[in-house]
Amino acid sequence: MKQVKLMKPMKKNRPGFSAFWFPLFLSAFFAAAAGTAGSLELRLEGGAGNISFDPGQDHPVGGGRFTPRTYPLAFAGLSGAFNGTISWEAAWERDPVLRNRVKAGLGLDFSFVRIEAGMILSPFNTPEKILSPGAAGGLTFEWPGVIFGTVRGSSTLGSSLSFPGDYIQETGEIILGFWVPNVVCSLSFSSAAFSRRFSELVLIKDQRTRYQFSADVHAKNVPYTILVNMGYQSLKRSYTPAGFASGFTEDDELRSVYLGAEGTWRVITDLRILAGVEMPVYSWGKTPMLAPRLNTVLFTVRAGVIWTLPGNRR
């Protein structure tokens, strides 16, 4: 019989790095943002999708079928820049895997390098934990008009999943792109995970992994752009009994090959509207979970507006 190792008792969260640095970062952030008054871009998006697991389910589907759950999507962001070197962004987003996140970040732009750093404050994701702080960072290398590469990530700080409702949000992304006439092409890998102590007896982890090719088509003096995405996605939920360090984890996983498109249209000089849709071309479940029924339509749709104030037009 396989030997099972018991985990050591977990300690309660204590104020530490995040409790000190988060207020300090916000002070620096808003001081920088105040210098960009009148140079702003506001982006608002809303939508819905049904490629997600039931957030209240505490046991695996097993040999059952994947059941779509409609989930609202939202994004509200404000960004600005000054001196041609320093930029900033503040945003709130709602996602079926990560749930709610509020983020604020600063960027330093040089000739071939961009450095990003920011803090995250995640509100109202579980009743037991109203707020959860985190950190984010990124690095981009760019040879303008030829090739670019980006590495970025974020994570919750100070969480050990020590009590029901405690959670950890994690993201990671790697992008390699290049320019051809009127098209920006890119290959990317991205991962988003939400780990939660669902109860005293079970830990649950939702994870979305994507491998994607994108082509952003645009032309000079044309008021619209088209972004085409295609790739492979894995949506997985893992159930692990609390108190065990390894083994006994059961997974539900839906795998998909997908295709999507998003278009933007400049209605007037300072206002653009956008709309996009993404749907799996083929989906299948990893044993023992079965794929949804053949007549099931899986989708993600979104629409929004981008308002650019004078002085920060693109």
Secondary structure, DSSP 8 states (H G I E B T S, - for coil): -----B----------HHHHHHHHHHHHHHHHHHTTTT-EEEEEEEEEE--S--TT--S--TTSB-----EEEEEEEEEEEETTTEEEEEEEEEETTTEEEEEEEEEEE-SSEEEEEEEEEEEEEETTEEEEEEEEEEEEEEETTTEEEEEEEEEESS----STT-EEEEEEEEEEEEEETTEEEEEEEEEEEEEEE-SSSEEEEEEEEEEEEEEEE--TT-SEEEEEEEEEEEEEEEEEETTBSSS--EEEEEEEEEEEEEEEEEEETTEEEEEEEEEEEEEEE-TTSB---TT----EEEEEEEEE-TT---
